[in-house]
Structure formats: structure tokens, C-alpha cells
Amino acid sequence: ARFCESCVSQMADDLAALTAARVATTGARLEYTPDLPAERSGGDLDASGTLARVLPAARSGKEVMLLCVGGEGSMRMGANLVLNLASLGLRHMLLFAPKQEVCDGVWEVLPRVACVWQPSAFASKRPASLYNDAMRLFGMREFNPVALDFFRARKRLLVQLVLSHGLNVLHLDADVAVLANPYPLFKGPLLEHQLIFQTDNPFANAGVFYVQGVARGSGGAWLLEELNARIERFTFRPESVRELPHSGWSAPPHFANADEQANLNDVIASALIGERTFAAGVEFFEARFKAQFAPGHCWKAGAASYGSAECVSAREGKQRLGSPRYQAETHRARRSLRGGGGAGGGGR
């Protein structure tokens, strides 16, 4: 395949024209700059008043973008996204980092970007679980402990920005490219929606989405707070997975899936069907990963520990994975929404 430079140029021109046309008919703006631009505006979120002090250098009216940056790799990607957005007239950015040194590094090249840090969010000792320890035990880099802490911390910061400071937040992952100013869409055709997500499996992506007009007590607030509660619950109380309707069989070590996207999609399903469900994002994965991560001796009938609670639980998980009834029970809510049927329907 050949790179078509003229095609890319034409696409950029078309998107710019479309954006300008939408701006003319909505409350959006072509440019969003911080209310009080400043150099090296930042601080430790554990210090009283830090967020309120820093926000004027990040927010543009009621709008702010939130991006997390960690090590050197994500700093490069994050800086690239900041420059990408600035080229579109979007400079109302708040960066969130694990420690001050990361913000110092960002400020070497982007001194006018607000950046806050919170080392305490990355210092909590998590109890043993297959989810918390997957990188150490099985070398699964997607379960990097720093990344898991980021997932928790950025959702807590999001709730602060939305519910305590009354802001609309464009929540971003560093590994994205933005081709056009999205605000004419947010403030035009999508203005009546509080939560606007990038699509992903099965419904929504937990890294790229927009929150607007959400106040305490609203449905949008419930979704954000419920997501935080679930992430905290399964991170720090993995044994509580046994309290769920289809997971009483599980024995330590539990998997207790605290993944933000898995739980987000269960929360969305819960909101749409009108009852809390943990089935597809947590309970299905309890069976899947209990079986996947089980020690080899759990499958050998003559092994001394074959009858241990851990091994019995692993075999129970494998048996459930092969059960059409279990598959149906744990995916009932999501399938009903995809098909437009089931409790509460799929159209609300």
C-alpha cells in the first residue's frame, strides 16, 4: 500500500471545514485556552487546596481535558498528544503523574501545561489476588502494578473534577490521535448526553470519553461513583467476589477482576437494565482466569494437592466455562442490550 499524502491533506481540510460549520451552529468554540495560563503550574494532590489552585491554569471555563503520564514512554506519547490537541486549538489540559519528577520532565518541553502528581495513590499495598499479582506471577505486562494504580487514581480524580469542581471532562489515553476538534459534536448533536464514550468491546472504552453536565445525584454521577466503588472493592477486597450471585464457588487466590473497562461495561449494563450486574466483567472472568492461572498439579489426579481448595476451585472454574448455562447467565444482561430485549430493554 502506498501512502497518499494528498488524501491525508484533503481529509484534514474536510474535517476543518466540517468543524467550522458545526461551531457556527453550536455553543462550541474553535479554541479552548486556560483561564489563567501559567508556567509550571502544579502540585501534590495530597496537599490541601492543590487542585483548586492549579485548575485555573488548566480549565477553560467549565471544560478541561485529563491525561495521565507515567514513565518515559508515556511521557513521549503524552507530549505528542498535547501538541496534537494544541494544533487543533485545544490547550485546556491537566496532566496527572505519579510523582513530581514526571511533571518536571514534561515542563522541560511543555512549561505551560498544568501537571499534578500524587505519590500516595501509587503506594497502597494491594492484597494478594490473581489480578493484583498477575504481572509478578505470570509475566503479564498488561497487569503492570503502576498501570493498575493509574486506572484507579485517574477515575478518582475524574470524580473530583466533575462532582467537586463542576467541570466537563474529556478523559484521554496517551495512545490516541485526534484529527478534529470534538467539541462541536459534544455541544451540538450530542449535547443532551452526559456520557459520551469511544466504542469498544462490548460497549465502551474506559480510556477515551467525555463527561458533561453531570451533577451529584444524577444518573451520570451514579455511574462514575459506582465504577470507582467497584474498582476499589475488587482491588482491596478480592474475597468479596464470593458474595456475587455466580461466584460463591471461588476459593483463594481469587482473580477478582478490578479492570476499569470490564467494570465500566458492567456498570453501563446495570444502568440500562435497572439492576446491578457484575456477571460479564467480573464473574465470567473469575472462572476464566481461575482456570487459566491454576498450577499444573491441579489437573493431575494423583498430585498431593489435587484436592486442595485452590485446585478444586480452578476445576470448578473450568467446568463452568464449558457450561452453556453459565455462559448464558453471565452474559444475559449484555446480550439483552445488544438485542434490544431483556429487563429494561436496550433503548433507554
Phi, psi and chi 1 to 4 in degrees:
 res  aa     phi    psi   chi1   chi2   chi3   chi4
   1 ALA       -  141.7      -      -      -      -
   2 ARG  -104.1  141.5  -62.3  176.1   59.1 -171.4
   3 PHE   -74.3  127.9  176.9   71.2      -      -
   4 CYS  -104.7   92.6  178.3      -      -      -
   5 GLU   -63.3  -40.2 -174.5  174.0   -9.5      -
   6 SER   -65.9  -32.2   62.5      -      -      -
   7 CYS   -65.3  -43.5  -60.9      -      -      -
   8 VAL   -63.7  -43.1  174.1      -      -      -
   9 SER   -61.5  -42.6  177.7      -      -      -
  10 GLN   -66.2  -39.4 -176.7   60.5   53.8      -
  11 MET   -62.4  -42.3  179.7  178.8   68.6      -
  12 ALA   -62.4  -42.0      -      -      -      -
  13 ASP   -64.1  -42.0  -69.7  -16.5      -      -
  14 ASP   -64.7  -42.5  -69.3  -14.8      -      -
  15 LEU   -65.2  -39.3  -75.3  170.8      -      -
  16 ALA   -63.4  -41.1      -      -      -      -
  17 ALA   -66.7  -41.7      -      -      -      -
  18 LEU   -63.8  -42.2  178.3   60.5      -      -
  19 THR   -61.2  -46.2  -61.6      -      -      -
  20 ALA   -61.7  -38.8      -      -      -      -
  21 ALA   -66.2  -39.6      -      -      -      -
  22 ARG   -69.6  -38.1  -75.3  176.6  172.0  153.4
  23 VAL   -58.6  -37.6  165.0      -      -      -
  24 ALA   -65.6  -20.5      -      -      -      -
  25 THR  -117.5    8.9   58.2      -      -      -
  26 THR  -132.7 -179.0   69.1      -      -      -
  27 GLY   -89.7   10.9      -      -      -      -
  28 ALA   -79.5  165.9      -      -      -      -
  29 ARG  -122.3  156.6  -54.4 -165.8  -57.8  -88.9
  30 LEU   -73.8  -28.1  -81.9  174.4      -      -
  31 GLU  -131.8  141.9  -65.9 -164.3    2.0      -
  32 TYR  -128.0  111.7  -70.5   79.0      -      -
  33 THR  -117.9  152.7   56.9      -      -      -
  34 PRO   -58.7  148.1  -25.7   35.5      -      -
  35 ASP   -61.0  -41.8  -65.4  -18.1      -      -
  36 LEU  -134.0   79.7  -66.2  172.5      -      -
  37 PRO   -55.9  140.1  -21.3   33.2      -      -
  38 ALA  -152.2  156.2      -      -      -      -
  39 GLU   -91.9  139.9  -69.0 -162.5   -3.5      -
  40 ARG    51.6   43.6  -65.1  177.4  176.7  -97.7
  41 SER   -82.0  120.5  179.6      -      -      -
  42 GLY  -177.0 -172.1      -      -      -      -
  43 GLY   162.7  174.1      -      -      -      -
  44 ASP   -83.3  124.5 -170.2  -30.6      -      -
  45 LEU   -65.1  -17.8  -71.0  178.4      -      -
  46 ASP   -77.6  -14.1  -74.7  -28.3      -      -
  47 ALA   -81.8  134.0      -      -      -      -
  48 SER   -57.3  130.4  177.7      -      -      -
  49 GLY    82.9    1.8      -      -      -      -
  50 THR   -60.2  -49.9  -67.0      -      -      -
  51 LEU   -63.0  -44.3 -168.7   55.8      -      -
  52 ALA   -62.8  -35.3      -      -      -      -
  53 ARG   -71.0  -38.1  174.0  177.4   55.8   80.5
  54 VAL   -82.6  -30.6  172.8      -      -      -
  55 LEU   -55.0  -39.2  -84.2  175.6      -      -
  56 PRO   -56.9  -24.4  -28.0   37.4      -      -
  57 ALA   -85.8   -2.6      -      -      -      -
  58 ALA  -119.2  -41.0      -      -      -      -
  59 ARG   -80.3  152.3   62.6 -172.6  -69.6  174.8
  60 SER  -122.7   97.5 -179.2      -      -      -
  61 GLY    64.5 -120.1      -      -      -      -
  62 LYS   -98.8    9.4  -68.4  178.0   65.9   69.2
  63 GLU  -109.2  140.9  -55.2  -65.8  -26.4      -
  64 VAL  -152.2  149.7   72.2      -      -      -
  65 MET  -107.7  141.4  -59.4 -176.5  -65.8      -
  66 LEU  -120.7  125.3  175.0   62.6      -      -
  67 LEU  -136.9  134.0  174.8   63.4      -      -
  68 CYS   -98.2  137.8  -62.9      -      -      -
  69 VAL  -132.3  136.9  -70.5      -      -      -
  70 GLY  -117.1  -99.1      -      -      -      -
  71 GLY   -82.0 -168.6      -      -      -      -
  72 GLU   -60.0  -41.7 -176.3  178.0  -14.6      -
  73 GLY   -61.9  -48.1      -      -      -      -
  74 SER   -71.0  -26.0   66.2      -      -      -
  75 MET   -63.6  -42.7  -78.3  175.1   61.8      -
  76 ARG   -63.8  -46.4  -70.7 -163.8  -62.5  -91.4
  77 MET   -64.1  -41.6  -65.7  173.8   64.5      -
  78 GLY   -63.6  -43.8      -      -      -      -
  79 ALA   -62.2  -37.6      -      -      -      -
  80 ASN   -62.5  -41.9 -168.0   53.5      -      -
  81 LEU   -68.5  -39.6 -179.9   57.0      -      -
  82 VAL   -58.4  -44.8  169.1      -      -      -
  83 LEU   -68.2  -38.5  -66.1  171.1      -      -
  84 ASN   -57.3  -48.8  168.5 -166.2      -      -
  85 LEU   -68.6  -38.7  -68.5  163.0      -      -
  86 ALA   -61.5  -34.7      -      -      -      -
  87 SER   -65.3  -19.5   73.6      -      -      -
  88 LEU   -96.7    4.3  -60.1  172.2      -      -
  89 GLY    88.2   13.5      -      -      -      -
  90 LEU  -109.1  103.3  -51.8  177.3      -      -
  91 ARG  -121.2    8.0  -61.3  177.3  178.0   85.1
  92 HIS   -88.3   69.0   55.2  -53.6      -      -
  93 MET  -110.4  138.0  175.8   68.3   76.9      -
  94 LEU  -118.8  119.1  177.5   66.0      -      -
  95 LEU   -92.7  144.2  -63.7 -175.2      -      -
  96 PHE  -123.8  126.2  175.6   51.9      -      -
  97 ALA  -130.2  161.7      -      -      -      -
  98 PRO   -75.7  -24.6   24.8  -32.8      -      -
  99 LYS  -154.2  162.9   53.3 -172.6  178.2 -178.9
 100 GLN   -60.8  -35.7 -179.1  177.1  -11.9      -
 101 GLU   -58.1  -32.2  -70.8   79.6    1.0      -
 102 VAL   -66.7  -45.5  174.3      -      -      -
 103 CYS   -63.5  -39.6  -70.5      -      -      -
 104 ASP   -58.7  -41.2  -71.8  -21.2      -      -
 105 GLY   -64.9  -41.4      -      -      -      -
 106 VAL   -62.6  -42.8  169.8      -      -      -
 107 TRP   -66.4  -19.2  -73.8  -29.3      -      -
 108 GLU   -61.6  -30.9  -71.3  -61.7  -43.8      -
 109 VAL  -115.5  -23.0  -68.6      -      -      -
 110 LEU  -131.9   69.9  -61.8  166.8      -      -
 111 PRO   -68.0  -18.2   25.1  -35.0      -      -
 112 ARG   -98.7   13.6  -65.1  176.3   71.7   84.2
 113 VAL   -97.6  125.5  174.8      -      -      -
 114 ALA   -68.6  138.7      -      -      -      -
 115 CYS  -145.3  128.0 -172.6      -      -      -
 116 VAL  -120.8  157.9  -66.4      -      -      -
 117 TRP  -137.2  163.3   55.1   88.5      -      -
 118 GLN  -156.7   80.7 -168.5  175.9   27.4      -
 119 PRO   -56.4  -32.0  -24.7   34.3      -      -
 120 SER   -63.1  -27.3   66.2      -      -      -
 121 ALA   -69.3  -15.5      -      -      -      -
 122 PHE  -112.0   11.1  -60.4   82.0      -      -
 123 ALA  -110.1   -5.5      -      -      -      -
 124 SER   -67.4  135.7  -59.4      -      -      -
 125 LYS   -84.8  117.4 -178.0  174.1  174.8   57.5
 126 ARG   -88.5  139.6  -65.2 -174.2  -61.4  -88.2
 127 PRO   -68.1  162.4   25.4  -34.1      -      -
 128 ALA   -65.3  131.7      -      -      -      -
 129 SER  -161.6  161.1   74.8      -      -      -
 130 LEU   -64.2  -31.1  -64.2  175.9      -      -
 131 TYR   -71.7  -51.6  176.3   87.4      -      -
 132 ASN   -63.0  -30.7  -73.0  -26.1      -      -
 133 ASP  -109.4   12.5  -59.0  -35.9      -      -
 134 ALA   -61.4  -36.7      -      -      -      -
 135 MET   -69.2  -43.9 -177.9  171.7  172.8      -
 136 ARG   -67.2  -41.7  178.1  177.8   60.8   83.3
 137 LEU   -81.9  -36.5  -65.8  173.9      -      -
 138 PHE  -125.2    2.6  -47.1  109.5      -      -
 139 GLY    69.2   23.0      -      -      -      -
 140 MET   -86.5  103.2  -59.4 -179.6   71.1      -
 141 ARG   -66.3  -23.1  -64.8 -177.0   62.3   83.6
 142 GLU   -67.0  -12.0   60.5  -92.5   37.2      -
 143 PHE  -104.9   28.3  -68.1   89.1      -      -
 144 ASN   -52.0  125.7 -177.7  -55.5      -      -
 145 PRO   -56.9  -35.8  -25.8   35.0      -      -
 146 VAL   -65.1  -41.8  175.0      -      -      -
 147 ALA   -63.4  -41.5      -      -      -      -
 148 LEU   -62.6  -39.6  -58.7 -172.9      -      -
 149 ASP   -65.3  -38.7  -75.0  -26.0      -      -
 150 PHE   -60.5  -44.6 -107.9  134.2      -      -
 151 PHE   -57.8  -42.7  -64.6  157.0      -      -
 152 ARG   -68.7  -48.9  -70.4  175.6   41.2 -116.8
 153 ALA   -66.7  -38.9      -      -      -      -
 154 ARG   -70.5  -29.3   67.8  176.9  178.8  172.8
 155 LYS   -73.5  -33.1  -69.3  -58.9 -175.4  -71.6
 156 ARG   -67.4  -41.7  -67.9 -158.6  -54.6  -88.9
 157 LEU   -64.1  -38.8  178.2   55.1      -      -
 158 LEU   -56.5  -46.8  170.3   68.9      -      -
 159 VAL   -63.2  -39.1  167.4      -      -      -
 160 GLN   -59.5  -47.5  -79.2 -174.2  -88.1      -
 161 LEU   -62.3  -40.6  -67.2  169.7      -      -
 162 VAL   -79.2  -51.1  172.8      -      -      -
 163 LEU   -90.5  -32.1  -60.6 -175.1      -      -
 164 SER   -90.6  -29.2  -61.2      -      -      -
 165 HIS  -113.8   -0.7  -65.3  -88.0      -      -
 166 GLY    64.3   33.2      -      -      -      -
 167 LEU  -100.5  155.0  -63.9  177.3      -      -
 168 ASN   -93.2  131.9  -55.8  -38.0      -      -
 169 VAL  -124.2  126.8 -179.2      -      -      -
 170 LEU   -94.5  105.6  178.6   54.3      -      -
 171 HIS   -89.9  125.1 -176.5  -69.4      -      -
 172 LEU  -126.2  148.0  -65.1  161.3      -      -
 173 ASP   -94.3  152.7  -84.8  -21.0      -      -
 174 ALA   -71.9  -26.3      -      -      -      -
 175 ASP   -91.2   46.5   59.5  -16.9      -      -
 176 VAL  -127.2  159.0  -58.3      -      -      -
 177 ALA  -124.3  133.6      -      -      -      -
 178 VAL  -108.1  122.7 -178.5      -      -      -
 179 LEU   -94.7  -16.9  -58.6  179.8      -      -
 180 ALA  -156.0  154.7      -      -      -      -
 181 ASN   -59.5  116.5  179.2  -12.7      -      -
 182 PRO   -82.5   -9.6   31.0  -34.2      -      -
 183 TYR   -64.8  -33.0  -76.5   90.9      -      -
 184 PRO   -60.9  -27.4  -28.9   37.7      -      -
 185 LEU   -75.0  -46.2  -83.5  176.1      -      -
 186 PHE   -60.4  -39.4  -62.1  154.8      -      -
 187 LYS   -96.2    1.2  -55.2  -54.1  179.4 -175.1
 188 GLY  -114.4 -103.0      -      -      -      -
 189 PRO   -59.2  -26.4  -20.8   30.9      -      -
 190 LEU  -106.0   13.0  -58.2  177.6      -      -
 191 LEU   -60.0  -32.3 -179.2   60.5      -      -
 192 GLU   -78.3   -4.8   66.6 -179.9   33.3      -
 193 HIS   -98.7  132.4  -60.2  -76.9      -      -
 194 GLN   -80.8  -32.7  -68.4 -174.4  -36.7      -
 195 LEU  -127.9  121.4  -58.1  164.7      -      -
 196 ILE  -125.5  111.4  -57.0  163.7      -      -
 197 PHE  -108.7  146.6  -69.0   92.1      -      -
 198 GLN   -66.4  135.1  174.4 -179.0  -60.9      -
 199 THR   -70.1  147.8   56.2      -      -      -
 200 ASP  -163.5  177.0 -153.7  -28.5      -      -
 201 ASN   -77.7  128.3 -176.0   35.8      -      -
 202 PRO   -89.5  -22.5   33.8  -34.9      -      -
 203 PHE  -123.6  -56.1  -53.7  126.8      -      -
 204 ALA  -134.6  150.8      -      -      -      -
 205 ASN   -92.0  136.5 -176.8  -79.8      -      -
 206 ALA   -88.7   -0.4      -      -      -      -
 207 GLY  -105.4  -27.8      -      -      -      -
 208 VAL  -126.3  106.7 -177.8      -      -      -
 209 PHE  -163.5  168.7   57.7   91.4      -      -
 210 TYR  -127.9  136.9 -179.7   62.4      -      -
 211 VAL  -120.1  126.6 -178.8      -      -      -
 212 GLN  -142.2  143.5   64.7  179.4  -16.6      -
 213 GLY    63.5   29.5      -      -      -      -
 214 VAL   -96.8  123.5  170.8      -      -      -
 215 ALA  -118.3  159.7      -      -      -      -
 216 ARG   -55.1  138.6  -67.2 -170.5 -173.7  -83.1
 217 GLY    89.4   -7.8      -      -      -      -
 218 SER   -85.9  168.2   67.0      -      -      -
 219 GLY   -62.7  -38.1      -      -      -      -
 220 GLY   -63.8  -39.6      -      -      -      -
 221 ALA   -64.6  -41.4      -      -      -      -
 222 TRP   -58.7  -44.5  176.6   84.3      -      -
 223 LEU   -61.6  -45.9 -173.9  144.6      -      -
 224 LEU   -65.7  -42.3  -62.2  176.9      -      -
 225 GLU   -71.5  -37.9  -67.9  178.3  -49.8      -
 226 GLU   -64.4  -40.1  178.3   72.0    8.1      -
 227 LEU   -60.2  -47.2  174.3   58.6      -      -
 228 ASN   -59.7  -42.6  -87.0   -7.6      -      -
 229 ALA   -62.5  -39.3      -      -      -      -
 230 ARG   -69.9  -41.9  -66.5 -172.3 -175.8 -156.1
 231 ILE   -60.7  -45.2  -66.2  172.3      -      -
 232 GLU   -64.2  -42.9  -68.7  -69.2  -44.6      -
 233 ARG   -59.7  -51.9  170.1 -177.9  177.9  174.3
 234 PHE   -79.8  -20.4  -63.6  118.8      -      -
 235 THR   -70.8  -46.0  -63.3      -      -      -
 236 PHE  -105.6  -11.5  -66.7  104.8      -      -
 237 ARG  -132.2   63.9  -67.7 -162.3  -60.4  121.5
 238 PRO   -59.3  -27.5   18.9  -31.1      -      -
 239 GLU   -66.1  -18.5   71.3  -76.6   -4.0      -
 240 SER   -69.4   -9.7   70.4      -      -      -
 241 VAL   -61.2  -25.9   74.9      -      -      -
 242 ARG   -67.5  -16.9  -72.9  178.5   50.4   85.2
 243 GLU   -80.7   -9.5  -59.6  166.2   10.1      -
 244 LEU   -79.2  155.8  -56.0 -178.6      -      -
 245 PRO   -58.3  -34.5  -24.8   33.0      -      -
 246 HIS  -111.9   16.9  -51.1  -67.5      -      -
 247 SER  -130.2   16.2  -59.6      -      -      -
 248 GLY   -63.8  -17.8      -      -      -      -
 249 TRP   -75.8  -19.6   54.7  -89.4      -      -
 250 SER   -69.4  138.0 -177.3      -      -      -
 251 ALA  -121.4  157.3      -      -      -      -
 252 PRO   -59.8  148.0  -21.9   33.1      -      -
 253 PRO   -78.3  131.2   29.8  -35.5      -      -
 254 HIS   -79.2  156.4  -55.3  -72.3      -      -
 255 PHE   -83.3  -50.9 -178.7   65.7      -      -
 256 ALA    51.5   72.2      -      -      -      -
 257 ASN   -63.4  112.0 -167.0   11.9      -      -
 258 ALA  -103.6   13.0      -      -      -      -
 259 ASP   -58.5  133.4  176.6   70.9      -      -
 260 GLU   -64.6  -38.0   58.7  174.1   -5.5      -
 261 GLN   -75.5  -40.5 -174.3  155.8  -48.9      -
 262 ALA   -60.2  -45.0      -      -      -      -
 263 ASN   -71.6  -36.7  -81.2  -80.5      -      -
 264 LEU   -56.4  -45.6  168.5   64.8      -      -
 265 ASN   -70.5  -30.8  -77.4  -78.9      -      -
 266 ASP   -67.4  -38.6  -89.9   -4.2      -      -
 267 VAL   -65.6  -41.7  173.8      -      -      -
 268 ILE   -60.6  -46.0  -70.6  173.2      -      -
 269 ALA   -60.8  -40.8      -      -      -      -
 270 SER   -59.6  -44.6  -61.6      -      -      -
 271 ALA   -63.5  -37.4      -      -      -      -
 272 LEU   -79.0  -33.1  -68.2  172.8      -      -
 273 ILE   -93.3   -9.3   66.8  173.7      -      -
 274 GLY    82.0   17.7      -      -      -      -
 275 GLU  -152.3  146.6   62.3 -178.4   70.7      -
 276 ARG   -68.1  132.2  -81.9 -174.6  170.2   86.4
 277 THR  -133.4  140.6  176.8      -      -      -
 278 PHE  -121.5   10.0  -59.6   79.2      -      -
 279 ALA   -65.3  -52.1      -      -      -      -
 280 ALA   -81.9  -38.3      -      -      -      -
 281 GLY   -81.9  -29.0      -      -      -      -
 282 VAL  -115.4  -52.9  178.8      -      -      -
 283 GLU   -71.2  -42.1  -61.7 -162.0   82.3      -
 284 PHE   -61.4  -42.1  172.2   76.1      -      -
 285 PHE   -72.4  -21.3  -75.5  102.0      -      -
 286 GLU   -61.8  -45.8 -171.2   67.4   17.7      -
 287 ALA   -68.8  -43.4      -      -      -      -
 288 ARG   -62.6  -47.8  175.4 -180.0  170.6 -177.5
 289 PHE   -83.2  -25.6  -76.5  105.1      -      -
 290 LYS   -61.1  -42.0  -74.4  -75.2  -72.3 -175.3
 291 ALA   -71.7  -42.0      -      -      -      -
 292 GLN   -66.3  -38.2  179.6  176.4  -27.6      -
 293 PHE   -94.7    3.2  -68.5  150.8      -      -
 294 ALA   -64.9  140.9      -      -      -      -
 295 PRO   -59.9  150.3  -20.5   31.7      -      -
 296 GLY   -58.3  -32.8      -      -      -      -
 297 HIS   -66.6  -16.5   59.2   73.5      -      -
 298 CYS   -68.6  -15.8  -73.2      -      -      -
 299 TRP  -102.9    2.5  -46.8  111.2      -      -
 300 LYS  -106.8  110.4  -60.8  175.7 -178.1  177.7
 301 ALA   -58.4  -27.5      -      -      -      -
 302 GLY   -88.8   -4.7      -      -      -      -
 303 ALA   -68.6  146.4      -      -      -      -
 304 ALA   -60.5  -35.0      -      -      -      -
 305 SER   -97.3   14.1   55.4      -      -      -
 306 TYR   -57.1  -35.5 -178.4   78.8      -      -
 307 GLY   -91.2    6.8      -      -      -      -
 308 SER   -66.3  157.9   67.4      -      -      -
 309 ALA   -59.2  -37.7      -      -      -      -
 310 GLU   -62.4  -44.9  177.1 -175.6    9.6      -
 311 CYS   -72.2  -40.7  -70.4      -      -      -
 312 VAL   -60.1  -41.3  170.2      -      -      -
 313 SER   -65.6  -40.1 -177.9      -      -      -
 314 ALA   -63.1  -42.8      -      -      -      -
 315 ARG   -68.8  -33.4  -66.9 -165.0  -62.1  -85.3
 316 GLU   -62.8  -42.0  177.3   73.3   12.7      -
 317 GLY   -61.6  -44.6      -      -      -      -
 318 LYS   -62.7  -40.8 -174.6  174.5 -177.7  179.2
 319 GLN   -62.4  -41.4  180.0 -179.4    6.8      -
 320 ARG   -66.9  -36.6  -73.8  171.4  178.2  -92.6
 321 LEU   -60.5  -33.1  -77.3  178.5      -      -
 322 GLY   -85.7    1.5      -      -      -      -
 323 SER   -94.4  117.6  163.4      -      -      -
 324 PRO   -57.2  -34.1  -25.1   35.1      -      -
 325 ARG   -65.5  -44.1  179.3  178.9  177.9 -178.3
 326 TYR   -64.4  -42.2 -177.2   76.9      -      -
 327 GLN   -58.8  -43.2  -65.3  -86.1   -7.2      -
 328 ALA   -67.0  -42.0      -      -      -      -
 329 GLU   -64.5  -42.2  -73.3  175.3  -14.2      -
 330 THR   -80.1  -14.4   53.6      -      -      -
 331 HIS  -116.3    9.2  -71.8   81.0      -      -
 332 ARG   -58.4  -48.3  175.3 -178.6   60.1   83.0
 333 ALA   -62.8  -47.9      -      -      -      -
 334 ARG   -66.7  -40.2  -68.1 -173.7 -178.5 -178.6
 335 ARG   -66.0  -36.0  -74.6  172.7  177.9  162.8
 336 SER   -65.0  -33.8   72.2      -      -      -
 337 LEU   -73.9  -39.7  -66.6  172.0      -      -
 338 ARG   -63.3  -34.9  -72.8 -162.8 -170.7  100.5
 339 GLY   -90.4   -7.2      -      -      -      -
 340 GLY    81.9    7.3      -      -      -      -
 341 GLY  -116.0 -162.1      -      -      -      -
 342 GLY    82.0  179.3      -      -      -      -
 343 ALA   -59.7  127.6      -      -      -      -
 344 GLY    83.6  -13.9      -      -      -      -
 345 GLY    72.2  175.9      -      -      -      -
 346 GLY  -113.1    6.2      -      -      -      -
 347 GLY  -105.8    3.8      -      -      -      -
 348 ARG   -80.4      -  -67.0 -167.3  -65.1  167.9
